[in-house]
Amino acid sequence: MHIQRTRFPAGFRQAPAPATSHRIVTVVSGTLHIGFGESFNEKATMPMTRGHTWTIPASKSYYLWAKDGEVLVQVVSNG
């Protein structure tokens, strides 16, 4: 098991990419917009605020956007 905290600066966008392992993500601070699929679609993102937790299955493509400000997340993965 691997636990990592990552800070994204305001405006950061992660391009769609498949998860390399099953992940459990928790927003520690800020609001992170997350979407799933092969292309970045602002309108299809879901805002996740402090305390929200979700899973990303291995091989599922996802993208991230720190639209409104800095975001801190914690990721737990098995690889």
PyRosetta script that sets phi, psi and omega in degrees:
from pyrosetta import init, pose_from_sequence

init()
pose = pose_from_sequence("MHIQRTRFPAGFRQAPAPATSHRIVTVVSGTLHIGFGESFNEKATMPMTRGHTWTIPASKSYYLWAKDGEVLVQVVSNG")
pose.set_psi(1, 144.6)
pose.set_omega(1, -177.7)
pose.set_phi(2, -131.2)
pose.set_psi(2, 131.6)
pose.set_omega(2, 177.1)
pose.set_phi(3, -121.4)
pose.set_psi(3, 131.0)
pose.set_omega(3, -176.9)
pose.set_phi(4, -140.0)
pose.set_psi(4, 140.7)
pose.set_omega(4, 171.3)
pose.set_phi(5, -108.9)
pose.set_psi(5, 136.2)
pose.set_omega(5, -178.8)
pose.set_phi(6, -131.9)
pose.set_psi(6, 136.0)
pose.set_omega(6, 178.0)
pose.set_phi(7, -108.6)
pose.set_psi(7, 128.3)
pose.set_omega(7, 178.0)
pose.set_phi(8, -108.3)
pose.set_psi(8, 130.5)
pose.set_omega(8, 177.4)
pose.set_phi(9, -73.4)
pose.set_psi(9, 159.1)
pose.set_omega(9, 177.7)
pose.set_phi(10, -53.1)
pose.set_psi(10, 134.3)
pose.set_omega(10, 178.2)
pose.set_phi(11, 86.5)
pose.set_psi(11, -6.5)
pose.set_omega(11, -178.6)
pose.set_phi(12, -60.0)
pose.set_psi(12, 137.4)
pose.set_omega(12, 175.3)
pose.set_phi(13, -129.9)
pose.set_psi(13, 129.9)
pose.set_omega(13, 173.3)
pose.set_phi(14, -103.3)
pose.set_psi(14, 125.6)
pose.set_omega(14, 179.3)
pose.set_phi(15, -66.2)
pose.set_psi(15, 154.3)
pose.set_omega(15, 178.5)
pose.set_phi(16, -56.0)
pose.set_psi(16, 133.8)
pose.set_omega(16, 178.3)
pose.set_phi(17, -156.6)
pose.set_psi(17, 148.5)
pose.set_omega(17, 178.4)
pose.set_phi(18, -75.5)
pose.set_psi(18, 143.0)
pose.set_omega(18, 174.5)
pose.set_phi(19, -68.1)
pose.set_psi(19, 137.6)
pose.set_omega(19, -179.0)
pose.set_phi(20, -83.3)
pose.set_psi(20, -15.2)
pose.set_omega(20, 177.3)
pose.set_phi(21, -155.7)
pose.set_psi(21, 167.2)
pose.set_omega(21, 176.4)
pose.set_phi(22, -63.9)
pose.set_psi(22, 133.2)
pose.set_omega(22, -176.4)
pose.set_phi(23, -129.6)
pose.set_psi(23, 144.5)
pose.set_omega(23, 171.0)
pose.set_phi(24, -116.9)
pose.set_psi(24, 120.3)
pose.set_omega(24, -173.9)
pose.set_phi(25, -114.9)
pose.set_psi(25, 134.8)
pose.set_omega(25, 176.8)
pose.set_phi(26, -128.2)
pose.set_psi(26, 132.2)
pose.set_omega(26, 175.6)
pose.set_phi(27, -81.8)
pose.set_psi(27, 120.6)
pose.set_omega(27, 179.0)
pose.set_phi(28, -87.6)
pose.set_psi(28, -39.6)
pose.set_omega(28, 176.0)
pose.set_phi(29, -155.0)
pose.set_psi(29, 152.3)
pose.set_omega(29, 179.8)
pose.set_phi(30, 87.5)
pose.set_psi(30, -169.3)
pose.set_omega(30, 177.4)
pose.set_phi(31, -127.9)
pose.set_psi(31, 121.6)
pose.set_omega(31, 178.9)
pose.set_phi(32, -109.9)
pose.set_psi(32, 129.3)
pose.set_omega(32, 176.7)
pose.set_phi(33, -95.5)
pose.set_psi(33, 126.8)
pose.set_omega(33, -178.0)
pose.set_phi(34, -123.5)
pose.set_psi(34, 144.1)
pose.set_omega(34, 176.6)
pose.set_phi(35, -139.3)
pose.set_psi(35, 161.3)
pose.set_omega(35, -179.7)
pose.set_phi(36, -123.5)
pose.set_psi(36, 143.3)
pose.set_omega(36, 178.7)
pose.set_phi(37, 134.0)
pose.set_psi(37, 179.3)
pose.set_omega(37, -174.9)
pose.set_phi(38, -85.8)
pose.set_psi(38, -13.6)
pose.set_omega(38, 179.7)
pose.set_phi(39, -133.8)
pose.set_psi(39, 147.7)
pose.set_omega(39, -178.5)
pose.set_phi(40, -73.1)
pose.set_psi(40, 124.4)
pose.set_omega(40, -179.5)
pose.set_phi(41, -133.7)
pose.set_psi(41, 102.5)
pose.set_omega(41, -178.1)
pose.set_phi(42, -53.6)
pose.set_psi(42, -40.8)
pose.set_omega(42, -176.0)
pose.set_phi(43, -70.1)
pose.set_psi(43, -19.3)
pose.set_omega(43, -177.9)
pose.set_phi(44, -96.1)
pose.set_psi(44, 1.6)
pose.set_omega(44, -179.9)
pose.set_phi(45, -77.6)
pose.set_psi(45, 153.8)
pose.set_omega(45, 177.7)
pose.set_phi(46, -115.2)
pose.set_psi(46, 127.8)
pose.set_omega(46, 178.7)
pose.set_phi(47, -76.5)
pose.set_psi(47, 128.5)
pose.set_omega(47, 177.1)
pose.set_phi(48, -116.0)
pose.set_psi(48, 120.1)
pose.set_omega(48, -177.4)
pose.set_phi(49, -103.0)
pose.set_psi(49, 177.1)
pose.set_omega(49, -177.8)
pose.set_phi(50, -46.1)
pose.set_psi(50, 128.4)
pose.set_omega(50, 178.8)
pose.set_phi(51, 94.0)
pose.set_psi(51, -18.4)
pose.set_omega(51, 178.0)
pose.set_phi(52, -67.3)
pose.set_psi(52, 139.5)
pose.set_omega(52, 177.7)
pose.set_phi(53, -131.3)
pose.set_psi(53, 140.3)
pose.set_omega(53, 177.6)
pose.set_phi(54, -150.5)
pose.set_psi(54, 167.2)
pose.set_omega(54, 178.9)
pose.set_phi(55, -112.8)
pose.set_psi(55, 150.8)
pose.set_omega(55, 173.3)
pose.set_phi(56, -125.3)
pose.set_psi(56, 111.4)
pose.set_omega(56, 180.0)
pose.set_phi(57, -66.4)
pose.set_psi(57, 150.3)
pose.set_omega(57, 175.7)
pose.set_phi(58, -55.3)
pose.set_psi(58, 139.1)
pose.set_omega(58, 178.6)
pose.set_phi(59, 76.4)
pose.set_psi(59, -5.4)
pose.set_omega(59, 178.2)
pose.set_phi(60, -79.7)
pose.set_psi(60, 128.9)
pose.set_omega(60, 179.2)
pose.set_phi(61, -79.7)
pose.set_psi(61, 136.9)
pose.set_omega(61, -179.6)
pose.set_phi(62, -145.7)
pose.set_psi(62, 165.4)
pose.set_omega(62, 175.6)
pose.set_phi(63, -143.8)
pose.set_psi(63, 156.6)
pose.set_omega(63, -174.9)
pose.set_phi(64, -128.7)
pose.set_psi(64, 153.8)
pose.set_omega(64, 179.4)
pose.set_phi(65, -150.9)
pose.set_psi(65, 120.6)
pose.set_omega(65, 174.2)
pose.set_phi(66, -92.6)
pose.set_psi(66, 66.9)
pose.set_omega(66, -170.7)
pose.set_phi(67, -58.8)
pose.set_psi(67, -46.6)
pose.set_omega(67, -168.5)
pose.set_phi(68, -101.4)
pose.set_psi(68, -4.0)
pose.set_omega(68, -178.0)
pose.set_phi(69, 159.6)
pose.set_psi(69, -177.2)
pose.set_omega(69, -179.3)
pose.set_phi(70, -62.6)
pose.set_psi(70, 144.5)
pose.set_omega(70, -178.4)
pose.set_phi(71, -133.6)
pose.set_psi(71, 139.6)
pose.set_omega(71, 173.3)
pose.set_phi(72, -118.6)
pose.set_psi(72, 126.1)
pose.set_omega(72, 179.0)
pose.set_phi(73, -124.2)
pose.set_psi(73, 157.0)
pose.set_omega(73, 171.5)
pose.set_phi(74, -118.4)
pose.set_psi(74, 131.6)
pose.set_omega(74, -178.7)
pose.set_phi(75, -120.1)
pose.set_psi(75, 128.0)
pose.set_omega(75, 175.0)
pose.set_phi(76, -111.5)
pose.set_psi(76, 126.1)
pose.set_omega(76, -179.7)
pose.set_phi(77, -138.5)
pose.set_psi(77, 167.7)
pose.set_omega(77, -179.5)
pose.set_phi(78, -102.3)
pose.set_psi(78, 16.5)
pose.set_omega(78, -179.1)
pose.set_phi(79, -156.8)
pose.dump_pdb("model.pdb")
